[in-house]
Amino acid sequence: MQVYKTDTDLMVSRRISINTKEIMIGDRIPVGKYTATCQKVTQEGALFLLDQYLGQTHPMNREGFNWGGYEASDLRKTLQSDEVLDIFADYCDRMQPFDNGDLLRIPFYGEIFGEEDANYSEPDDCEQWPLMKDRKNRIAFRGNAWEWGWLQNKRKGSATHFCCVNGFGVAGNWAASSSIGVRPAFLIY
């Protein structure tokens, strides 16, 4: 390691890695070739969100409709596949299923943007994750390029669109048959 010595002391901030049984909002963990940041701490465990989009984009529904919402989507099935779950293999024994039994999910509009826009997305009654109040945390990359990414909410008044986060960290919507980024969330105890 190269070190540069100065004549005077400087206040610097360095990231350190520690082994701990206490997880806090903002803690980061390695997940295969990705990293994930703790977004929320609950009685059930610590909720993490990948910092990057998965390496491959996915459509919400290959047929291009939003009937049945995220719960009936092709993307939900993809997230429960062995191919995707293998990425999280180091944590599978500690992952807590969500209310619907899934080990992975994508965020809701409210978790990313806070109070829903009544004219934009179907309501979800979710509280905004503290780190998502800073727009830069809503922006994610796939490879070296920023990407748009799916959210669970259907676009209000549309039979074919779901809400998403655009590359600038603001709300958008996209046709369900389009392939865009997927940023899974998971709960560990």
Stockholm file with secondary structure:
# STOCKHOLM 1.0

chainA/1-189         MQVYKTDTDLMVSRRISINTKEIMIGDRIPVGKYTATCQKVTQEGALFLLDQYLGQTHPMNREGFNWGGYEASDLRKTLQSDEVLDIFADYCDRMQPFDNGDLLRIPFYGEIFGEEDANYSEPDDCEQWPLMKDRKNRIAFRGNAWEWGWLQNKRKGSATHFCCVNGFGVAGNWAASSSIGVRPAFLIY
#=GR chainA/1-189 SS CCCCCCSSCCCCCCCCCCCCSCCCTTCEEEETTEEEEEEEECSSCEEEEESSCCSSCEESCTTSCCTTTGGGCHHHHHHTSHHHHGGGTTTGGGEECCTTSCSCBCCCHHHHHSSCCTTTBCCCCCCCCGGGGSGGGTCCEETTEECCEEEEEEBTTCSSEEEEECTTSSEEEEETTSEEBCCCEEEEC
#=GC SS_cons         CCCCCCSSCCCCCCCCCCCCSCCCTTCEEEETTEEEEEEEECSSCEEEEESSCCSSCEESCTTSCCTTTGGGCHHHHHHTSHHHHGGGTTTGGGEECCTTSCSCBCCCHHHHHSSCCTTTBCCCCCCCCGGGGSGGGTCCEETTEECCEEEEEEBTTCSSEEEEECTTSSEEEEETTSEEBCCCEEEEC
//
